[in-house]
């Protein structure tokens, strides 16, 4: 069965967007630097020893100060990608943590950026309360905000509000929904 052209364009756009996000957060992706012809733009390559270090480097390269930071679990890519709408909503850089302890690089970056507020992109299912306690011991205000839409009655074609955007459910399989926000794609 031939898919309509607009579905293929949306799928391609979503694939490219996710690839770009993951290539910024996963140090294992090594692409050659593109040649710039007749432009004044500069491309900087950011690297880190691991994804925690890379996330900290990205946050530091974009700002010397941040009142609020979004903290998400760095143990899998899904957690990182699903935190993106929350980071955009709060206009906050994303830092990564382990399940039960806050990495030293993340602590140093929180201090260097003079962060006051940390939003943990999770309930208490992935990031343990011990991480929250470490943050509070650093004198930070800590809140939790779910980065996952947890509804069991979502149907394909439905629109849901999440992270300050309206999302269209493209497909639902095995209790997981594939979401797409036309607002996000159009604004990029």
Secondary structure as GFF3:
##gff-version 3
##sequence-region A 1 188
A	DSSP	alpha_helix	5	25	.	.	.	ID=ss1
A	DSSP	alpha_helix	51	62	.	.	.	ID=ss2
A	DSSP	beta_strand	68	73	.	.	.	ID=ss3
A	DSSP	alpha_helix	77	82	.	.	.	ID=ss4
A	DSSP	alpha_helix	84	90	.	.	.	ID=ss5
A	DSSP	beta_strand	93	97	.	.	.	ID=ss6
A	DSSP	alpha_helix	104	112	.	.	.	ID=ss7
A	DSSP	beta_strand	117	120	.	.	.	ID=ss8
A	DSSP	alpha_helix	129	137	.	.	.	ID=ss9
A	DSSP	beta_strand	141	144	.	.	.	ID=ss10
A	DSSP	beta_strand	159	162	.	.	.	ID=ss11
A	DSSP	beta_strand	165	173	.	.	.	ID=ss12
A	DSSP	beta_strand	176	180	.	.	.	ID=ss13
A	DSSP	alpha_helix	182	187	.	.	.	ID=ss14
###
